[in-house]
Structures are given as structure tokens and as C-alpha cells.
Amino acid sequence: MSRPEGAYNEGMGSARNEKVFKTGEAVFREGEPGDVMYVLLAGAVDLKKKVEGGETVLSTVDEANEFFGEMALIDGRPRSASAVAAEDSRLLVVDRPAFEGMVLSNGRFALKIIKVLSERIRSSNDRVSDLIETLPKERVQRGMADFGLRFGERIHDGGIKTSLADMKAWINGRMGIPLDDLDSTIFRMLKDGVIRWAATSSQTKEHVVLPEDFLGRIDCRDADRPDL
């Protein structure tokens, strides 16, 4: 993503079309035709791609003046991903005439577009390599550790207690791993003692504990990992 500050007003005239999207509301969906791009003014937007079993988050637009959705204006093809508001967000809507006006009248903006497209090609290549080389079990474990570190409760022995249902829903929604695969992988991890049921959930099966050594071994705190 890029932020060509000061470039958006050139080529747009005096018209500014702003829209507000509530948390969870779709800005656009994968496969839809597109005739506008968007600039983030406030909030955050997840860019998601359909995969078997759900959707995976490609990236999150969360800095003011970042733009997304421009590919539909460049190649005229349907949306290649979905955009969903991760929190209440305010967006500037840029249509084709305004976009073309900015490209033709502002060299800095045109150069930013070229750089963004180049970065995306590299990112896509890295992502394909990561998905090919990473086993499903390792992806599940990475997602579990990342969820625990973000949302879990640190307990006395250094492990993290977390809701099993919330963790599965988060991994499924963010990484696109089918729930059946999640259930089988987590069951094996519980059986092998890699993780354990929380003391308060020995009967209810509501919470699990991710041990400290598991978290250290997986170590998925790197926010730049492409599938998180």
C-alpha cells in the first residue's frame, strides 16, 4: 500500500465523494465488477481472498491515505478480492475519470501506482511460496499462537488460556482453514499433549491452554507473515 499525500485533490475538481462503512460491512466483494477505487480517510479495511473453506485476509489497510481497489480501474476486470471494514471506516470514493485525471496530471501519483503494483506482484509470489511450503498443521499452529498472543489470557505458568470456539472462528475467518481441518489438528494436539484443556474446562471443553514452550516454538508474532 502507499500514501501519495496531496495527490488526491488533483484531477478530482471540487467533488469529493465520501462514504462511511460500519464494522463488518462489505465495501466490495470478490468477483463483482468495479468502477471506483477507495482511499482510507479513517478506520481500517481488511482485504480478503476466497480459499477452500472460507476467506483469508491478504492485508489490512489501516493508515490514512492508503488506497485500494484500483486494479478494477486499471484492467477493467472483476474484483480480485473482497474489502470488508475491520472497524467503522470513512472512505474517499474515486471514480474512473478522477483516477485517470490524477494519473495524467500528477507524476508522483502515477509513480506510486507503479510501485504499489510491483510490490503486490512480489508479495503474491512470496505468499504462493509460503502456502506451498507450509504444511496445514504448521499453519493451524501459527494461527493458534497468533490468536492467543493477541486475545488470550496469560496464566501463572506462562501459558495462555483462550476460548476454543473463538480461536477456531478467528483462524477460519482470517486464514481460510476449514473447520474440519482445525478440529482434527487441535484434537491431535490435545491428544499428544502439545496443548491442554484449561483446568476450568476439563468438562465443558470451552477453553484450552497454549503452553509457553509451544508459543515460543511457533513464534508467530511477526505481523508481516502473509497469511495472518
VOVOSE-942406 format. One line per 4 residues: number of its first residue (from 1); their letters; for each residue y, x, z of C-alpha. Coordinates in nm, 4 decimals, padded with zeros to 6 digits. Example, Ala and Ser with C-alpha at 12.3 -4.5 7.8 and 13.67 -1.06 7.14 Angstrom:
1	as	-00.4500 01.2300 00.7800  -00.1060 01.3670 00.7140
//
This chain:
1	msrp	00.0000 00.0000 00.0000  00.3562 00.1092 -00.0490  00.7023 00.0126 00.0620  00.9698 00.0606 -00.2071
5	egay	01.2572 -00.0336 00.0201  01.5624 -00.1632 -00.1545  01.3815 -00.2262 -00.4819  01.3061 -00.5958 -00.4472
9	negm	01.6566 -00.7239 -00.4967  01.6914 -00.5546 -00.8350  01.5708 -00.7754 -01.1172  01.5467 -01.0856 -00.8963
13	gsar	01.9011 -01.2074 -00.9216  02.0170 -01.4123 -00.6248  01.6977 -01.6186 -00.5928  01.4684 -01.5386 -00.3029
17	nekv	01.1590 -01.7484 -00.2576  01.0142 -01.7033 00.0910  00.7068 -01.8744 00.2347  00.5547 -01.8899 00.5832
21	fktg	00.1773 -01.8844 00.6373  00.0102 -01.9704 00.9676  -00.2707 -01.7603 01.1158  -00.5909 -01.8174 00.9176
25	eavf	-00.4117 -01.9811 00.6241  -00.5044 -01.8509 00.2779  -00.2243 -01.7009 00.0698  -00.4619 -01.6985 -00.2283
29	rege	-00.8369 -01.6958 -00.2880  -01.0604 -01.4603 -00.4831  -01.1211 -01.5919 -00.8343  -00.8039 -01.8016 -00.8514
33	pgdv	-00.5512 -01.7430 -01.1296  -00.2401 -01.5628 -01.0109  00.1156 -01.5706 -01.1379  00.3002 -01.4238 -00.8375
37	myvl	00.2812 -01.1229 -00.6061  00.3892 -01.1066 -00.2427  00.5976 -00.8808 -00.0218  00.5365 -00.8877 00.3543
41	laga	00.8531 -00.9581 00.5497  00.6871 -01.0184 00.8883  00.3354 -01.0641 01.0236  00.0042 -00.9367 00.8841
45	vdlk	-00.2309 -01.0346 00.5996  -00.5990 -00.9430 00.5558  -00.7232 -00.8711 00.2036  -01.0872 -00.9835 00.1812
49	kkve	-01.3664 -00.9454 -00.0737  -01.6737 -01.1676 -00.1069  -02.0021 -00.9941 -00.0298  -02.3511 -01.1271 00.0274
53	gget	-02.3444 -01.3313 00.3451  -01.9678 -01.3565 00.3860  -01.6492 -01.1614 00.3314  -01.5463 -00.8073 00.4163
57	vlst	-01.1898 -00.7010 00.4982  -01.0742 -00.4424 00.2457  -00.7443 -00.3709 00.4180  -00.4724 -00.5262 00.6281
61	vdea	-00.1115 -00.5477 00.5132  00.0880 -00.5196 00.8338  00.4057 -00.3236 00.7619  00.7271 -00.4847 00.6441
65	neff	00.7968 -00.4380 00.2693  00.4338 -00.3725 00.1803  00.3324 -00.5669 -00.1298  00.0044 -00.7126 -00.2545
69	gema	-00.1300 -00.9383 -00.5295  00.0490 -00.7504 -00.8067  -00.2674 -00.6955 -01.0128  -00.2628 -01.0577 -01.1300
73	lidg	00.0789 -00.9899 -01.2849  -00.0318 -00.6633 -01.4436  -00.3632 -00.7579 -01.6073  -00.3463 -01.1390 -01.6079
77	rprs	-00.6970 -01.1683 -01.4638  -00.8054 -01.3901 -01.1695  -00.7517 -01.2668 -00.8160  -00.9989 -00.9898 -00.7326
81	asav	-00.9770 -01.0562 -00.3570  -00.8549 -01.3158 -00.1102  -00.5458 -01.2829 00.1078  -00.5514 -01.4571 00.4473
85	aaed	-00.2808 -01.4498 00.7139  -00.4113 -01.2469 01.0095  -00.1177 -01.3793 01.2121  00.1815 -01.6008 01.1429
89	srll	00.3443 -01.4314 00.8444  00.6580 -01.4601 00.6320  00.6249 -01.3504 00.2693  00.8599 -01.2994 -00.0216
93	vvdr	00.7143 -01.4518 -00.3387  00.7811 -01.2535 -00.6589  00.7053 -01.4229 -00.9924  00.6354 -01.2519 -01.3252
97	pafe	00.9959 -01.2472 -01.4601  01.1241 -01.0969 -01.1343  00.8385 -00.8439 -01.1238  00.8988 -00.7347 -01.4828
101	gmvl	01.2709 -00.7139 -01.4137  01.2086 -00.4800 -01.1178  00.9722 -00.2593 -01.3197  01.2160 -00.2305 -01.6118
105	sngr	01.5314 -00.1827 -01.4071  01.4060 00.0324 -01.1193  01.2167 00.3537 -01.1949  01.1354 00.4110 -00.8273
109	falk	00.9634 00.0735 -00.8073  00.7635 00.1376 -01.1272  00.6523 00.4765 -00.9905  00.5442 00.3138 -00.6635
113	iikv	00.3306 00.0650 -00.8574  00.1600 00.3520 -01.0431  00.0938 00.5378 -00.7164  -00.0481 00.2263 -00.5496
117	lser	-00.2879 00.1654 -00.8396  -00.4017 00.5286 -00.8264  -00.4594 00.5096 -00.4506  -00.6620 00.1915 -00.4918
121	irss	-00.8906 00.3492 -00.7509  -00.9613 00.6377 -00.5154  -01.0132 00.4001 -00.2228  -01.2523 00.1845 -00.4253
125	ndrv	-01.4575 00.4890 -00.5223  -01.4744 00.6022 -00.1588  -01.5731 00.2535 -00.0495  -01.8578 00.2291 -00.3029
129	sdli	-01.9896 00.5684 -00.1905  -01.9699 00.4649 00.1745  -02.1599 00.1391 00.1157  -02.4290 00.3169 -00.0861
133	etlp	-02.4785 00.5982 00.1641  -02.4549 00.3947 00.4857  -02.7706 00.2131 00.5979  -02.7353 -00.1528 00.7070
137	kerv	-02.8369 -00.0622 01.0641  -02.5638 00.2011 01.0831  -02.3042 -00.0449 00.9524  -02.4054 -00.3006 01.2177
141	qrgm	-02.3859 -00.0395 01.4932  -02.0468 00.0766 01.3689  -01.9191 -00.2816 01.3742  -02.0587 -00.3419 01.7243
145	adfg	-01.8915 -00.0331 01.8647  -01.5626 -00.1105 01.6932  -01.5618 -00.4683 01.8245  -01.6489 -00.3529 02.1752
149	lrfg	-01.3752 -00.0895 02.1824  -01.1191 -00.3441 02.0627  -01.2139 -00.6545 02.2567  -01.4785 -00.5691 02.5173
153	erih	-01.4536 -00.5220 02.8941  -01.5075 -00.1720 03.0317  -01.7516 -00.1767 03.3242  -01.8278 00.0586 03.6150
157	dggi	-02.0794 00.2853 03.4336  -01.8521 00.3483 03.1337  -02.0199 00.0956 02.9073  -01.8520 -00.2059 02.7527
161	ktsl	-01.9505 -00.5685 02.8148  -01.8888 -00.8055 02.5262  -01.9713 -01.1587 02.4121  -02.2704 -01.1512 02.1782
165	admk	-02.1618 -01.4607 01.9804  -01.8035 -01.3373 01.9355  -01.9239 -00.9932 01.8309  -02.1618 -01.1322 01.5677
169	awin	-01.8966 -01.3679 01.4297  -01.6434 -01.0829 01.4060  -01.8846 -00.8458 01.2296  -01.9971 -01.1202 00.9906
173	grmg	-01.6411 -01.2233 00.9073  -01.4928 -00.8767 00.8814  -01.7788 -00.6724 00.7341  -01.9693 -00.9428 00.5471
177	ipld	-02.3064 -00.8612 00.7080  -02.5322 -01.1721 00.7062  -02.6060 -01.3254 01.0462  -02.9836 -01.2921 00.9927
181	dlds	-02.9438 -00.9161 00.9464  -02.7230 -00.8981 01.2543  -02.9758 -01.0904 01.4650  -03.2695 -00.8721 01.3606
185	tifr	-03.0802 -00.5447 01.4117  -02.9427 -00.6458 01.7518  -03.2878 -00.7697 01.8622  -03.4402 -00.4322 01.7768
189	mlkd	-03.1624 -00.2510 01.9616  -03.2210 -00.4651 02.2715  -03.5972 -00.4105 02.2489  -03.5542 -00.0335 02.2107
193	gvir	-03.3035 -00.0138 02.4966  -03.0179 00.1069 02.2771  -02.8070 -00.1745 02.4232  -02.8901 -00.4145 02.7081
197	waat	-02.8192 -00.7598 02.8358  -02.5361 -00.7823 03.0885  -02.6568 -00.8448 03.4430  -02.4905 -01.1863 03.4420
201	ssqt	-02.6581 -01.2785 03.1111  -03.0229 -01.1966 03.1778  -03.0988 -01.5676 03.1444  -02.8098 -01.7074 02.9400
205	kehv	-02.8134 -01.4265 02.6807  -02.4363 -01.4581 02.6359  -02.3182 -01.1009 02.6924  -02.4510 -00.7558 02.6090
209	vlpe	-02.3524 -00.4107 02.7308  -02.2838 -00.1298 02.4846  -02.3640 00.1864 02.6856  -02.1207 00.4751 02.6972
213	dflg	-02.3592 00.7099 02.5150  -02.4026 00.4543 02.2344  -02.0250 00.4239 02.1923  -01.9840 00.7998 02.1872
217	ridc	-02.2625 00.8452 01.9345  -02.1396 00.5813 01.6917  -01.7699 00.6623 01.7491  -01.6232 00.4138 01.5001
221	rdad	-01.2711 00.4251 01.6385  -01.1470 00.5726 01.3100  -00.9264 00.2873 01.1791  -00.9391 00.4348 00.8279
225	rpdl	-01.3078 00.3576 00.7793  -01.3094 00.1372 00.4677  -01.5494 -00.1318 00.5941  -01.3768 -00.2110 00.9230
//
